[in-house]
């Protein structure tokens, strides 16, 4: 048994993740109205200068914190606070990677959990279309940029919050997961605090405040951000909802894959952007033993999954400076890595030039994807494919789209999800309760020959699994 197998064994207990049959109702999925600009709180002047001096590297959008932390969060919705490195009694203490352990491994998510999530999410998320563009023959775009909160992240966040309701949530996010949690929090009446790293998008921080979330800034990268979120949740009693490394979150993200494989059963390859790994892990579960190649796409300077698979052990990479800010993960997850290891066919890397080129192609087609949302297309264009490929356009939270945050988002009309003439939408089919007992996804027009199974990575004609730079 290699080091990776031994490490991932912690997450190999049997059982379904979360309460598969858990129910719950949220507020109107399309909650409307503008979350009033709650204003940025924080102490300026000498106190602010003192905090900035002890917490170098914080962005301009982060207001300094000069307060104590009681059992409940001492902030008001819409506040942005910087978590400094120095501390006095009652303040947040310095935190290293080893001080707060990662989220404990739970029963690993299964494909049954993904099917259960699909039922749970009915009425809370949009079933986004597959778009076929004349300018990209052979490519079907899974339009998650047109999703509620502007990205696929609403799926995992909603599954986690609906399966286990709570009153207060803390999460670490580069922006999109935080936007998803904040959107749901506003609908469900849940208090939300989002911890962001210093290099996070100022536009996303502003949008979070408009949604009523408390935004905390911490120096460092994604690893420091997530460690601080764990500490804050433990200290305040709020529920921690990780952006990716959580069984319920992974199951929710996997509904992206279910929809792709239902709506385009003939697809040969699916390209998935990789940040924390929750989306790729979820798509791997949805694909399971279907004859489809699953390809993950990472930024060239943040190849933690590719390196971990190559070295046989989890690898921590330095903070990324990729233009795809949503993909700047530093370490693979305890929940996601074993799932990805068992099913992914290939991991490829793309640089900023490739991502920006893909984003421009999408823009010309009327698909307003953010750089992270264009990364999967960059991977498809860089590596090539045979037959038909599905490409997950994971997010559309551009500066323009974020400026409108707080107004109702839909999949129709001109906007992030409205392609120009020349695009056609693939008809969709919804999951029914009987699908929970199905061994395979069976589209209504399938024949038994469509269900031939192959070991992962052994699809006839498919290249051998590997890691490509």
Secondary structure as GFF3:
##gff-version 3
##sequence-region A 1 469
A	DSSP	alpha_helix	3	8	.	.	.	ID=ss1
A	DSSP	three_ten_helix	9	11	.	.	.	ID=ss2
A	DSSP	alpha_helix	45	54	.	.	.	ID=ss3
A	DSSP	beta_strand	80	83	.	.	.	ID=ss4
A	DSSP	alpha_helix	111	120	.	.	.	ID=ss5
A	DSSP	beta_strand	130	133	.	.	.	ID=ss6
A	DSSP	beta_strand	139	143	.	.	.	ID=ss7
A	DSSP	three_ten_helix	144	146	.	.	.	ID=ss8
A	DSSP	three_ten_helix	148	150	.	.	.	ID=ss9
A	DSSP	alpha_helix	153	163	.	.	.	ID=ss10
A	DSSP	beta_strand	168	172	.	.	.	ID=ss11
A	DSSP	alpha_helix	176	188	.	.	.	ID=ss12
A	DSSP	beta_strand	191	197	.	.	.	ID=ss13
A	DSSP	alpha_helix	202	210	.	.	.	ID=ss14
A	DSSP	beta_strand	214	218	.	.	.	ID=ss15
A	DSSP	alpha_helix	222	236	.	.	.	ID=ss16
A	DSSP	beta_strand	239	240	.	.	.	ID=ss17
A	DSSP	alpha_helix	247	263	.	.	.	ID=ss18
A	DSSP	beta_strand	269	273	.	.	.	ID=ss19
A	DSSP	alpha_helix	278	287	.	.	.	ID=ss20
A	DSSP	beta_strand	293	299	.	.	.	ID=ss21
A	DSSP	alpha_helix	304	311	.	.	.	ID=ss22
A	DSSP	three_ten_helix	325	327	.	.	.	ID=ss23
A	DSSP	alpha_helix	336	343	.	.	.	ID=ss24
A	DSSP	beta_strand	346	350	.	.	.	ID=ss25
A	DSSP	alpha_helix	352	364	.	.	.	ID=ss26
A	DSSP	alpha_helix	371	383	.	.	.	ID=ss27
A	DSSP	beta_strand	389	393	.	.	.	ID=ss28
A	DSSP	alpha_helix	399	403	.	.	.	ID=ss29
A	DSSP	beta_strand	423	425	.	.	.	ID=ss30
A	DSSP	three_ten_helix	433	437	.	.	.	ID=ss31
A	DSSP	three_ten_helix	448	451	.	.	.	ID=ss32
A	DSSP	beta_strand	466	468	.	.	.	ID=ss33
###
